[in-house]
Amino acid sequence: MVQTAESSGLTIVSGPYQARKGRLPLMVGLIIGFGFSILWLTVSVFLILDGHLSNVVWGVMTALCTLLYCAYMGYVGYGMIVDSKKQYVLELTNTEVVLTVRDKLRRRKATQMVLLDDVKYAEYYPYQDSSLVILHAPYTVMEIPLWPMGNQSQDVMDFLSGRGIPVMNVQFDDQIPE
């Protein structure tokens, strides 16, 4: 993560995917899930080869459910790959917030901006593996993912609070500012 502190703002670049929280447990879960899927597919084959009608029916049902589960785990694994190829750059100045997302997998770049004077309040979701802040302005709702920013996420919250933006922490059931 690179952070530059200027007199007028803050720039934070997301860290590498390998350093993000929740990556390792998810990978271990996928490996275990695929391992058990191989076991259940083996059981299904033996049930089908047994030849009894009830065993064949159960073998086919078990195989289909296992393949459906494998498809879901493949979808989750693909989501991990997509997330690993995204880089987030958050620029905070005295007047605006600019979020740039670079998707290296699809070779796309998206930028969203909101003026700080227009932000009514911010919703803060502090959960470690999915933390984010949502800025509410009359013309847009801007979601800023903080989970890839690592320890720098607190700097973002301090910056917003220091600029007088009311921050509503959903974990503490804070009231939405009027």
RABELHU-V354100 format. One record per pair of residues at least 12 apart in sequence whose C-alpha atoms are under 8 Angstrom apart, sorted by sequence separation. I is the first residue (numbers start at 0). J is the second residue. D is the distance in whole Angstrom. If there is no record, write none. Layout:
# RABELHU-V354100
[[I;J;D] [I;J;D]]
This chain:
# RABELHU-V354100
[[0;12;5] [1;13;8] [46;58;5] [47;59;7] [87;99;6] [88;100;6] [98;110;6] [99;111;7] [121;133;5] [122;134;7] [131;143;6] [132;144;7] [0;13;6] [1;14;8] [45;58;8] [87;100;5] [97;110;7] [98;111;5] [121;134;5] [122;135;8] [131;144;4] [132;145;7] [0;14;5] [43;57;8] [44;58;7] [86;100;6] [87;101;7] [97;111;6] [98;112;6] [120;134;6] [121;135;6] [130;144;6] [131;145;5] [0;15;8] [43;58;4] [85;100;7] [86;101;5] [97;112;4] [119;134;8] [120;135;6] [129;144;8] [130;145;5] [131;146;7] [42;58;7] [43;59;7] [85;101;6] [86;102;7] [96;112;6] [97;113;7] [118;134;6] [119;135;6] [120;136;8] [129;145;7] [130;146;5] [85;102;5] [86;103;8] [95;112;7] [96;113;5] [118;135;5] [119;136;6] [129;146;5] [43;61;6] [44;62;8] [84;102;6] [85;103;6] [95;113;6] [96;114;6] [118;136;4] [119;137;8] [128;146;6] [43;62;6] [84;103;5] [85;104;8] [95;114;4] [96;115;7] [117;136;5] [118;137;8] [127;146;7] [84;104;6] [94;114;6] [95;115;5] [117;137;7] [40;61;7] [94;115;5] [95;116;8] [39;61;7] [40;62;6] [93;115;7] [94;116;7] [39;62;7] [81;104;7] [113;136;8] [40;65;7] [39;65;7] [113;139;8] [113;141;7] [36;65;6] [112;141;8] [36;66;8] [111;141;8] [36;68;8] [36;69;7] [33;69;7] [33;72;8] [32;72;8] [29;72;7] [121;164;7] [123;166;7] [125;168;8] [120;164;6] [121;165;6] [122;166;6] [123;167;6] [124;168;6] [125;169;8] [98;143;7] [119;164;7] [120;165;5] [121;166;5] [122;167;5] [123;168;5] [124;169;6] [125;170;7] [118;164;7] [119;165;7] [120;166;6] [121;167;6] [122;168;6] [123;169;6] [124;170;7] [29;76;7] [120;167;7] [122;169;7] [120;175;8] [120;176;7] [119;176;8] [87;147;8] [16;82;8] [16;83;5] [91;158;8] [15;83;8] [16;84;8] [93;162;8] [14;86;8] [13;86;6] [12;86;7] [13;87;5] [12;87;6] [13;88;6] [12;88;4] [11;88;6] [12;89;6] [10;88;7] [11;89;5] [10;89;6] [11;90;7] [10;90;4] [9;90;6] [10;91;6] [8;90;7] [9;91;5] [8;91;5] [9;92;6] [8;92;4] [7;92;6] [8;93;6] [7;93;6] [20;127;7] [21;128;6] [20;128;6] [20;146;8] [19;146;7] [19;147;6] [19;149;7] [16;147;8] [14;147;6] [13;147;5] [14;148;6] [13;148;5] [14;149;7] [12;148;7] [13;149;8] [11;148;7] [11;151;7] [0;148;7] [0;149;8]]
